Structure formats: structure tokens, C-alpha cells
């Protein structure tokens, strides 16, 4: 039961365990993914016989029509470049590439089971991940001749001297106005005092019948060869799924890992029972062991010819300072050593860390605090490689793709995040859990795995055509994206992104 203790705060676990779900169709990839996610959720019996089930998931293009059961039936479709959850009458699907198929299956299975959880009223009505004050301004720009996206000089001065940027959002009401949106959280003392003096009123009514809407996840199709190095920071809720999705994709495409170099960083010394419901790489045998070497061992089993390095350590300011690209000028870079599960590799030297990040094609940020994300963003700016950042908490998640020199974590979220050291992944705030359920971590970890594969592709600038940002809300089971050609949500830095971020980090 300890495996699902934190999940209890997000769902009525007894209801989840009692779900009766049938699957119809023979798509083995989707079947396997659904079985895997259902086990992570703690569903006692999956799948159920069709004639005993309360909900039915129709796989891909399998035939099934029953008007009397329409509201309890979902169709899960592969697309040419993604996956779709839709109604039973929609059979307009496609065939993903082999390298992307495992991740699409994981994402689709999570979306489908999330929809069942929503519709069966398994979600607890009150789940406060964080308390915030939201600030909105409406501005008439009718006299402004430029583009709305150029209005980037709106900031709010914080009490500690920091500046909090506003997001610019157009209003679709033919008014010519724009909306500026920002928020203050509990790191701001004044906000904390205001919120402590207020009372939270629950206005949520018991859910009635929930109709299924179409949910799509699509990214550019990937078919080319894959090779090169990457650094994955964090191997828990997000990192385990990112590593698993990427390695399974490579395996599915016939790659045994040759030409792939991965460096895995994680300071966590113990796999704990409550990790097992949402961290795919670990099982009972891993309990009490450090996460980084356990994750590295699992990936090595999937990709036996890959070169894998791990560090049981944080990536902090010392590691940022150690990176000096000049050490490689005119020198041949050494290959990352093959994995050695001995203690000598538990903490990597500054030179090794310099080598890892200097040669990497991407940094995958799967960490549990904002300050470390800024440090990783500063490293990505320093070595001029993409940052693939994601976060998941409760029933929500988001993805950030930041490709230097355009943008950074500071100009996207403000300098305040450089001072926020709060860890939010596996702790509890009184009785309110902030850890995520498996559908959140599997969706965003798998997306990070896809982005990692895109960054290692020989297809030119494949990651450039990805969305800049992607959001998912589990209560509505809805995905929204900020397209790659949008100027939102970036503002401009007064200096280079590297200097701006390092300056913000050094103020602590």
C-alpha cells in the first residue's frame, strides 16, 4: 500500500483499484502501454472482459459501434506524427515512425486512462499544489502601431528588488486590447501574508456526466539516424520515463545503442516504495539503492552498445563554473567511458562534467526545483545546446523547449526562480501532496524522451520545429501548445542569456 500513499491525495485509490476497463482491438503496442500504466496506477484487474466492463478503450482502427455505450467508450488512435484520443466513430489514424512509436504509445495510454479516471469521478475534488495571487492588466493598444509581441517592457517590481515579467496574451474580442498576466507565489512574503488571511471556499460541484473531447499530441515526424551525446539531469518521476521512452524508441528502430552516449545525474541515494507507482525504471529490487546507477543499469540492458556515465550528485553552481569550452580547442575529445557501476563513478570530477556538457547535443532537465533549472539553462546557454525542461505536479505538467541563443529560463519566468530552492516533487505540504500521478509523469517524461531523440537526429534542426511550450491539465485532460514560430513567451535579456542567468544565480 505504501506504493500508492502519495497517490491517495490525488485520487480515491479504492475507486481506481475497482475500475473495470476493457480493451478492444489487437494493437499490441497500445495494449502493452495500457497494461503498464494501469499497473502503475494500481488498477487491480486489467483488462476486464468486455461484457463485464464499465468502460471500453477501442484500439486504433478496430471496429466497434454501440450507441447505447457511446459515453463509456473511447478510441485511442496512432497518427502519422502522434497519438489521438477521440470518439468511437473516428478511425482517421496513421502509422508513427518506429523510433517514436513507444513514446506515443505511453502518452496515448496515459491520456486514455486519465479520461477514464476523470469520467469515473476518481479525482479528488481538492488538490492545492501551490497558492498564488494572479495579476491581470488589460491594455488598450489601439494607438500602438507595432506588433503586440514587441511590448515586452511590462514588469512588476518585487519587494526584494527583482522584476517579475508579465506574459502578453491577445484578447479575441475585437477590442484591440491585450491582457498582461503574471502571478506571485509563496516565495513572496507579502503574498504569503495575504493568502494566510483569506479563506478558501470550495465551489466545485459534484461532477456530472463528462463528455469526451478529442485530445491530440503531435510533434514533427522523425525518421532519420540518431547519434551523439546528451545529459539527463534527474532520473526519477520524469527522468525515468524520458530515459525509458528514448531507449525503447531506439530499440524499436533496431538500434542497440552504438553511437549513443548518455550521462545521468541524480543525487537521490534511495529508491523509495512511493516512487514505484510513477517511476518506470525501478522495481522492488531497487529499493534503498541510488537512482542514477539503477537507471543507468536499466538503460544499458535496453541499449547494450551505448556508452553510459552516471553521477550521484547535484548539478549546481560549482558545476556551472567548471564548464570551460576553451579546454577543447584544438584537442580531440575523449569518448565517454562505458558504464562502471563501481563507487569510483559516484561523483564525477569537474573535468568529466565539463567534457559531458561540452560534447552534449542537449540537456534534459528532469529536476525538482526551479533554481537547478536555471543553472541547467545557464549551462545550455554557455555551451549553446537545447534545454529540454519539464515539470509535473499533481494533475498538471508542462514542457519548455529552449534553444539558444533565443531565450532562457530567466527571460521566460523572471529572476525570482533563480532564488527558489524549494523541492516539490516528492514531499507533502501538510496533508496536500505535491507529487504527480503516473499519468502526469509518463506523459511529460515520454515527451522529453521524444525531444531527446529529436535533438540527436541527423535531420537538420528537427527540434527547432517543436512547440516552444506545451501544457497539459489532467482535470480537463487537455493539451495546449505555444508554437515554435511564436514570439510568446520570451522577453529580451539586457545582456546575453548566459550572463543574465549567472548574474541572477549569483545574487543568492
QUIWO-V500473 format. One line per field, one symbol per residue. ss: DSSP state (2 for helix, 1 for strand, 0 for the rest). phi: phi as a letter, one per 20 degrees, with the letter a starting at -180 (. if undefined). psi: psi as a letter, one per 40 degrees, with the letter a starting at -180 (. if undefined). A space follows every 50 residues. Layout:
ss->???
phi->???
psi->???
This chain:
ss->02220022201022222000111100022222222222222000000002 22001111100000002222221111111001111100000000000222 22222222222222222220001000000000111111110000000222 00001110000011101111000000111111110000222222220000 00000000000000111100000001011111100000222222222222 22000000011111100000102220000000022210002222222222 22000011111000002222220022220000000000000022200002 22222222211111100002222222222222200111111110011111 11100100222220222220000000011001100002222222222222 22222010000022200011111000011111000000000000002222 22222200
phi->.ffdgffgfdcegffffegdcddcpdffffgffffffffffnffcbeegg fdeeccdeeldfeacbffdgfdccdddfdgcrbbdbefeecedbcffffe ggfgfffffffffffffffelefffdbeebecdedccdcedfeeeeegfe eddecdfefeneddfdeecfdecmemecddcbbddffefffgffffedde dedfegfefdefdfcccccgfccefcaodbdddocegeffffffffffff ffeneeofndccdddaefebedgffffbcffdcgfegndffgffffffff ffcfefdcccceaedcffffffecfffefmdefefgffgcefffdfcefg fffgfgffefeaddecedbfffffgfffffffemcfdddbbbbldbabcc dddgeenafffecnfgffdedfececdcdledfdfeeffffffeffffff fffffefefglfffefffbbccdffdlcdccdffeeefdeddefdfffff fffffffe
psi->dddeddddedigdddddehhhihhiehddddddddddddddehdhhiiid eeidihhhhbeihhhhddedeehihhhiidfaihhaieehfgaahiidde ddddddddddddddddddeefehidhghdihihhhhihhhedeheaidee gefhihhideeihhiihhhihfeeeeiihhhiihaeehddddddddeihh hhehihhahhihihhihhihhheaihiaiihhhhfbdddddddddddddd ddeeheehehhhhhhhehehhideddeehdeiadeeheiidddddddddd ddgdeihhiihgiihadddddehhddeeheihhiihiihheieeedhiid ddddddddeieihhhfieidddddddddddddefiihgiiihhbfiiihh hhhiegiiddedeidddeehehhedfiigbehieiiiddddddddddddd dddddeiehhfdddeiidihihhddefhhiihideidieiaiidaidddd dddddee.
